[in-house]
Amino acid sequence: MEIKYFQDTDTLLVNFTNEEIVETRDLNENVLFELGKDGNLVSMTIEHAKKQANMVDFSYQQVMQQKENVIHR
């Protein structure tokens, strides 16, 4: 996954895969999503990102799966 923010145009680009884009759809007037040949999400473009996606405060956290504590008797 790759995330790019273009400050000059206030555009956020999120690439989920490197698959070739074969179709672009509008979610609304500010959000586009691009699909690959199998219909999988390849990327998403968000215009006016500061307002649409709260780009003022961005953070990333990877959460590891926690093992359940099991008591065997």
Long-range contacts (C-beta under 8 A, 24 or more apart in sequence): 5-49, 5-55, 5-58, 9-47, 10-47, 10-48, 10-49, 10-50, 10-55, 11-45, 11-46, 11-47, 11-49, 12-45, 12-46, 12-49, 12-52, 12-53, 12-55, 13-43, 13-44, 13-45, 13-46, 14-43, 14-44, 14-45, 14-46, 15-42, 15-43, 16-41, 16-42, 16-43, 16-44, 17-41, 17-42, 17-43
